[in-house]
Amino acid sequence: MITAIVNFKLPADIDAAKAVELFKGSAPKYRGMKGLVRKYYLFDDEKRIAGGVYLWKSRTDAAALYTPEWIAWATERYGAPPDIRYFETAVIVDNETDKILADAA
C-alpha cells in the first residue's frame, strides 16, 4: 500500500469553518475512487496548512488521481499548489477491526 500526504499553504481568508466547508464539498468526489482505501482531511490554523492523508492500494492508483488537471483544480480551490509525498505503507495497525495488516512491500 501507499500513503500519500498532500499539503497546501492556505491563504489568510480560509479559517477552520471555511476549510470544513471546502472539505465537505470535495469529499463526495473520493467515494468509490478506484484504489483509495481511506482519506483524512487535515487543517493546521497556526501553520496555515491544509491537506490530506490518502491510503492507496498502489502507487498506480495514487498517480491516477494526482494528474496535472487535479493539481490545477486543487491549486485553484485552496490558493496554492499542493506538495505531494508518497510513502510505502508496509504495516497498518487497525484498532477498529483489531487487525494488523502487513503488505509485502
N, CA and C atoms as an extended XYZ file, in Angstrom:
315
Properties=species:S:1:pos:R:3:atomname:S:1:resname:S:1:resid:I:1 pbc="F F F"
N         0.842       -1.180        0.000 N   MET     1
C         0.000        0.000        0.000 CA  MET     1
C         0.883        1.236        0.000 C   MET     1
N         0.275        2.330       -0.400 N   ILE     2
C         0.962        3.616       -0.493 CA  ILE     2
C         0.184        4.653        0.308 C   ILE     2
N         0.895        5.422        1.119 N   THR     3
C         0.299        6.578        1.774 CA  THR     3
C         0.809        7.811        1.049 C   THR     3
N        -0.111        8.673        0.652 N   ALA     4
C         0.250        9.957        0.053 CA  ALA     4
C        -0.164       11.043        1.038 C   ALA     4
N         0.773       11.938        1.315 N   ILE     5
C         0.474       13.092        2.158 CA  ILE     5
C         0.530       14.311        1.263 C   ILE     5
N        -0.578       15.023        1.225 N   VAL     6
C        -0.721       16.188        0.354 CA  VAL     6
C        -0.959       17.404        1.239 C   VAL     6
N        -0.122       18.431        1.080 N   ASN     7
C        -0.258       19.661        1.873 CA  ASN     7
C        -0.373       20.879        0.968 C   ASN     7
N        -1.132       21.871        1.453 N   PHE     8
C        -1.290       23.150        0.773 CA  PHE     8
C        -1.024       24.262        1.770 C   PHE     8
N        -0.365       25.313        1.333 N   LYS     9
C        -0.296       26.525        2.142 CA  LYS     9
C        -1.605       27.257        1.909 C   LYS     9
N        -2.235       27.686        2.988 N   LEU    10
C        -3.552       28.314        2.897 CA  LEU    10
C        -3.472       29.842        2.878 C   LEU    10
N        -4.354       30.464        2.108 N   PRO    11
C        -4.458       31.918        2.195 CA  PRO    11
C        -5.124       32.311        3.514 C   PRO    11
N        -4.929       33.547        3.926 N   ALA    12
C        -5.430       34.037        5.219 CA  ALA    12
C        -6.942       33.957        5.350 C   ALA    12
N        -7.672       33.992        4.232 N   ASP    13
C        -9.134       34.026        4.314 CA  ASP    13
C        -9.775       32.660        4.535 C   ASP    13
N        -8.996       31.592        4.599 N   ILE    14
C        -9.564       30.268        4.870 CA  ILE    14
C        -9.326       29.925        6.331 C   ILE    14
N       -10.408       30.028        7.107 N   ASP    15
C       -10.351       29.648        8.521 CA  ASP    15
C       -10.859       28.213        8.662 C   ASP    15
N       -10.961       27.731        9.893 N   ALA    16
C       -11.382       26.348       10.129 CA  ALA    16
C       -12.766       26.070        9.543 C   ALA    16
N       -13.701       26.979        9.726 N   ALA    17
C       -15.060       26.770        9.212 CA  ALA    17
C       -15.061       26.696        7.683 C   ALA    17
N       -14.319       27.574        7.034 N   LYS    18
C       -14.234       27.567        5.572 CA  LYS    18
C       -13.544       26.299        5.089 C   LYS    18
N       -12.508       25.865        5.814 N   ALA    19
C       -11.814       24.631        5.437 CA  ALA    19
C       -12.766       23.441        5.495 C   ALA    19
N       -13.539       23.342        6.560 N   VAL    20
C       -14.505       22.244        6.678 CA  VAL    20
C       -15.514       22.294        5.532 C   VAL    20
N       -15.962       23.477        5.195 N   GLU    21
C       -16.905       23.636        4.080 CA  GLU    21
C       -16.273       23.138        2.775 C   GLU    21
N       -15.023       23.526        2.521 N   LEU    22
C       -14.328       23.065        1.319 CA  LEU    22
C       -14.124       21.556        1.342 C   LEU    22
N       -13.739       21.029        2.499 N   PHE    23
C       -13.515       19.590        2.619 CA  PHE    23
C       -14.800       18.803        2.361 C   PHE    23
N       -15.888       19.237        2.997 N   LYS    24
C       -17.171       18.549        2.792 CA  LYS    24
C       -17.602       18.618        1.329 C   LYS    24
N       -17.294       19.738        0.674 N   GLY    25
C       -17.655       19.895       -0.727 CA  GLY    25
C       -16.895       18.959       -1.653 C   GLY    25
N       -15.651       18.647       -1.299 N   SER    26
C       -14.865       17.767       -2.171 CA  SER    26
C       -14.957       16.293       -1.781 C   SER    26
N       -15.376       16.002       -0.565 N   ALA    27
C       -15.386       14.612       -0.081 CA  ALA    27
C       -16.141       13.638       -0.990 C   ALA    27
N       -17.322       13.994       -1.507 N   PRO    28
C       -18.034       13.021       -2.341 CA  PRO    28
C       -17.262       12.563       -3.574 C   PRO    28
N       -16.369       13.389       -4.076 N   LYS    29
C       -15.621       13.004       -5.278 CA  LYS    29
C       -14.686       11.816       -5.003 C   LYS    29
N       -14.343       11.574       -3.738 N   TYR    30
C       -13.418       10.497       -3.395 CA  TYR    30
C       -14.118        9.191       -3.057 C   TYR    30
N       -15.426        9.221       -2.865 N   ARG    31
C       -16.164        7.992       -2.543 CA  ARG    31
C       -16.119        7.049       -3.737 C   ARG    31
N       -15.761        5.811       -3.470 N   GLY    32
C       -15.731        4.796       -4.520 CA  GLY    32
C       -14.584        4.947       -5.501 C   GLY    32
N       -13.611        5.819       -5.214 N   MET    33
C       -12.490        6.032       -6.121 CA  MET    33
C       -11.619        4.773       -6.167 C   MET    33
N       -11.282        4.357       -7.374 N   LYS    34
C       -10.509        3.135       -7.573 CA  LYS    34
C        -9.196        3.196       -6.793 C   LYS    34
N        -8.998        2.206       -5.937 N   GLY    35
C        -7.754        2.059       -5.214 CA  GLY    35
C        -7.618        2.875       -3.942 C   GLY    35
N        -8.543        3.806       -3.692 N   LEU    36
C        -8.462        4.619       -2.483 CA  LEU    36
C        -9.112        3.866       -1.324 C   LEU    36
N        -8.320        3.586       -0.304 N   VAL    37
C        -8.818        2.881        0.871 CA  VAL    37
C        -9.448        3.865        1.847 C   VAL    37
N        -8.756        5.000        2.068 N   ARG    38
C        -9.213        5.951        3.083 CA  ARG    38
C        -8.562        7.301        2.818 C   ARG    38
N        -9.265        8.361        3.195 N   LYS    39
C        -8.714        9.708        3.114 CA  LYS    39
C        -9.052       10.461        4.390 C   LYS    39
N        -8.043       11.171        4.922 N   TYR    40
C        -8.228       12.055        6.072 CA  TYR    40
C        -7.931       13.477        5.606 C   TYR    40
N        -8.809       14.393        5.941 N   TYR    41
C        -8.564       15.817        5.667 CA  TYR    41
C        -7.825       16.420        6.852 C   TYR    41
N        -6.869       17.312        6.572 N   LEU    42
C        -6.034       17.922        7.598 CA  LEU    42
C        -6.162       19.437        7.572 C   LEU    42
N        -6.091       20.058        8.745 N   PHE    43
C        -6.119       21.522        8.842 CA  PHE    43
C        -5.278       21.963       10.025 C   PHE    43
N        -4.337       22.878        9.783 N   ASP    44
C        -3.497       23.441       10.842 CA  ASP    44
C        -3.591       24.956       10.725 C   ASP    44
N        -4.414       25.564       11.584 N   ASP    45
C        -4.647       27.004       11.526 CA  ASP    45
C        -3.386       27.795       11.865 C   ASP    45
N        -2.620       27.307       12.824 N   GLU    46
C        -1.415       28.022       13.251 CA  GLU    46
C        -0.372       28.104       12.134 C   GLU    46
N        -0.160       27.006       11.429 N   LYS    47
C         0.849       26.984       10.361 CA  LYS    47
C         0.269       27.309        8.992 C   LYS    47
N        -1.073       27.472        8.928 N   ARG    48
C        -1.761       27.817        7.674 CA  ARG    48
C        -1.548       26.741        6.611 C   ARG    48
N        -1.749       25.483        7.038 N   ILE    49
C        -1.591       24.347        6.140 CA  ILE    49
C        -2.859       23.505        6.183 C   ILE    49
N        -3.274       23.049        5.035 N   ALA    50
C        -4.359       22.071        4.932 CA  ALA    50
C        -3.876       20.971        4.006 C   ALA    50
N        -4.627       19.884        3.988 N   GLY    51
C        -4.248       18.810        3.087 CA  GLY    51
C        -4.989       17.536        3.377 C   GLY    51
N        -4.365       16.443        2.971 N   GLY    52
C        -4.985       15.150        3.161 CA  GLY    52
C        -3.954       14.056        3.293 C   GLY    52
N        -4.362       13.004        3.974 N   VAL    53
C        -3.581       11.774        4.031 CA  VAL    53
C        -4.440       10.720        3.349 C   VAL    53
N        -3.882       10.125        2.317 N   TYR    54
C        -4.598        9.159        1.499 CA  TYR    54
C        -3.916        7.807        1.628 C   TYR    54
N        -4.682        6.762        1.831 N   LEU    55
C        -4.148        5.407        1.809 CA  LEU    55
C        -4.633        4.752        0.519 C   LEU    55
N        -3.678        4.350       -0.307 N   TRP    56
C        -3.953        3.769       -1.625 CA  TRP    56
C        -3.533        2.309       -1.666 C   TRP    56
N        -4.196        1.540       -2.501 N   LYS    57
C        -3.810        0.144       -2.704 CA  LYS    57
C        -2.488        0.049       -3.462 C   LYS    57
N        -2.201        1.035       -4.344 N   SER    58
C        -0.952        1.000       -5.121 CA  SER    58
C        -0.534        2.407       -5.535 C   SER    58
N         0.707        2.535       -5.924 N   ARG    59
C         1.222        3.816       -6.431 CA  ARG    59
C         0.518        4.181       -7.740 C   ARG    59
N         0.194        3.191       -8.533 N   THR    60
C        -0.526        3.429       -9.786 CA  THR    60
C        -1.880        4.060       -9.510 C   THR    60
N        -2.587        3.555       -8.504 N   ASP    61
C        -3.886        4.131       -8.143 CA  ASP    61
C        -3.721        5.583       -7.700 C   ASP    61
N        -2.705        5.850       -6.893 N   ALA    62
C        -2.463        7.221       -6.431 CA  ALA    62
C        -2.151        8.138       -7.605 C   ALA    62
N        -1.274        7.695       -8.481 N   ALA    63
C        -0.874        8.525       -9.627 CA  ALA    63
C        -2.046        8.832      -10.544 C   ALA    63
N        -3.040        7.959      -10.558 N   ALA    64
C        -4.212        8.208      -11.397 CA  ALA    64
C        -5.012        9.416      -10.909 C   ALA    64
N        -4.885        9.776       -9.636 N   LEU    65
C        -5.569       10.968       -9.113 CA  LEU    65
C        -4.740       12.221       -9.315 C   LEU    65
N        -3.467       12.167       -8.986 N   TYR    66
C        -2.636       13.376       -8.931 CA  TYR    66
C        -2.118       13.774      -10.309 C   TYR    66
N        -3.037       14.014      -11.209 N   THR    67
C        -2.728       14.426      -12.579 CA  THR    67
C        -2.522       15.941      -12.629 C   THR    67
N        -1.999       16.460      -13.725 N   PRO    68
C        -1.901       17.920      -13.860 CA  PRO    68
C        -3.260       18.618      -13.711 C   PRO    68
N        -4.320       17.971      -14.162 N   GLU    69
C        -5.668       18.553      -14.024 CA  GLU    69
C        -6.088       18.625      -12.558 C   GLU    69
N        -5.811       17.568      -11.788 N   TRP    70
C        -6.153       17.571      -10.365 CA  TRP    70
C        -5.331       18.624       -9.634 C   TRP    70
N        -4.052       18.726       -9.964 N   ILE    71
C        -3.193       19.724       -9.328 CA  ILE    71
C        -3.711       21.129       -9.617 C   ILE    71
N        -4.134       21.396      -10.858 N   ALA    72
C        -4.694       22.706      -11.204 CA  ALA    72
C        -5.986       22.964      -10.424 C   ALA    72
N        -6.858       21.949      -10.314 N   TRP    73
C        -8.109       22.084       -9.560 CA  TRP    73
C        -7.811       22.399       -8.097 C   TRP    73
N        -6.895       21.639       -7.510 N   ALA    74
C        -6.561       21.833       -6.096 CA  ALA    74
C        -5.924       23.202       -5.861 C   ALA    74
N        -5.075       23.631       -6.777 N   THR    75
C        -4.424       24.940       -6.658 CA  THR    75
C        -5.454       26.051       -6.684 C   THR    75
N        -6.411       25.942       -7.585 N   GLU    76
C        -7.472       26.961       -7.656 CA  GLU    76
C        -8.350       26.927       -6.403 C   GLU    76
N        -8.669       25.757       -5.933 N   ARG    77
C        -9.570       25.599       -4.787 CA  ARG    77
C        -8.958       26.110       -3.483 C   ARG    77
N        -7.667       25.822       -3.264 N   TYR    78
C        -7.031       26.154       -1.991 CA  TYR    78
C        -6.033       27.311       -2.068 C   TYR    78
N        -5.789       27.831       -3.249 N   GLY    79
C        -4.970       29.024       -3.385 CA  GLY    79
C        -3.477       28.794       -3.486 C   GLY    79
N        -3.028       27.543       -3.525 N   ALA    80
C        -1.599       27.247       -3.647 CA  ALA    80
C        -1.445       25.837       -4.210 C   ALA    80
N        -0.370       25.582       -4.932 N   PRO    81
C        -0.161       24.228       -5.447 CA  PRO    81
C         0.143       23.252       -4.318 C   PRO    81
N        -0.268       22.010       -4.469 N   PRO    82
C        -0.028       21.022       -3.415 CA  PRO    82
C         1.399       20.482       -3.427 C   PRO    82
N         1.847       20.089       -2.251 N   ASP    83
C         3.076       19.324       -2.094 CA  ASP    83
C         2.628       17.885       -1.868 C   ASP    83
N         3.042       16.965       -2.727 N   ILE    84
C         2.603       15.573       -2.650 CA  ILE    84
C         3.812       14.691       -2.353 C   ILE    84
N         3.709       13.904       -1.282 N   ARG    85
C         4.769       12.970       -0.900 CA  ARG    85
C         4.182       11.571       -0.786 C   ARG    85
N         4.925       10.588       -1.269 N   TYR    86
C         4.499        9.190       -1.252 CA  TYR    86
C         5.350        8.389       -0.284 C   TYR    86
N         4.700        7.455        0.411 N   PHE    87
C         5.391        6.585        1.356 CA  PHE    87
C         4.899        5.154        1.175 C   PHE    87
N         5.817        4.196        1.180 N   GLU    88
C         5.428        2.797        1.238 CA  GLU    88
C         4.790        2.569        2.606 C   GLU    88
N         3.689        1.857        2.631 N   THR    89
C         2.976        1.595        3.879 CA  THR    89
C         2.936        0.086        4.075 C   THR    89
N         3.938       -0.421        4.750 N   ALA    90
C         4.114       -1.866        4.861 CA  ALA    90
C         3.269       -2.496        5.966 C   ALA    90
N         2.978       -1.730        7.023 N   VAL    91
C         2.225       -2.283        8.152 CA  VAL    91
C         1.212       -1.242        8.612 C   VAL    91
N         0.005       -1.699        8.868 N   ILE    92
C        -1.068       -0.838        9.364 CA  ILE    92
C        -1.651       -1.482       10.610 C   ILE    92
N        -1.761       -0.725       11.682 N   VAL    93
C        -2.456       -1.172       12.888 CA  VAL    93
C        -3.864       -0.596       12.800 C   VAL    93
N        -4.854       -1.454       12.700 N   ASP    94
C        -6.247       -1.023       12.582 CA  ASP    94
C        -6.986       -1.429       13.854 C   ASP    94
N        -7.163       -0.499       14.751 N   ASN    95
C        -7.825       -0.789       16.020 CA  ASN    95
C        -9.331       -0.978       15.874 C   ASN    95
N        -9.930       -0.440       14.815 N   GLU    96
C       -11.379       -0.643       14.616 CA  GLU    96
C       -11.692       -2.088       14.284 C   GLU    96
N       -10.811       -2.733       13.503 N   THR    97
C       -11.044       -4.139       13.167 CA  THR    97
C       -10.213       -5.081       14.021 C   THR    97
N        -9.385       -4.508       14.911 N   ASP    98
C        -8.497       -5.279       15.772 CA  ASP    98
C        -7.556       -6.152       14.945 C   ASP    98
N        -6.988       -5.548       13.860 N   LYS    99
C        -6.089       -6.288       12.979 CA  LYS    99
C        -4.814       -5.505       12.742 C   LYS    99
N        -3.769       -6.238       12.462 N   ILE   100
C        -2.532       -5.670       11.936 CA  ILE   100
C        -2.425       -6.168       10.509 C   ILE   100
N        -2.374       -5.230        9.586 N   LEU   101
C        -2.300       -5.558        8.177 CA  LEU   101
C        -0.866       -5.380        7.721 C   LEU   101
N        -0.307       -6.408        7.094 N   ALA   102
C         1.065       -6.340        6.610 CA  ALA   102
C         1.059       -6.538        5.098 C   ALA   102
N         1.682       -5.604        4.399 N   ASP   103
C         1.784       -5.632        2.949 CA  ASP   103
C         3.165       -6.167        2.596 C   ASP   103
N         3.272       -6.877        1.532 N   ALA   104
C         4.579       -7.397        1.102 CA  ALA   104
C         5.300       -6.321        0.309 C   ALA   104
N         5.640       -5.208        0.938 N   ALA   105
C         6.274       -4.077        0.239 CA  ALA   105
C         7.732       -4.346       -0.023 C   ALA   105
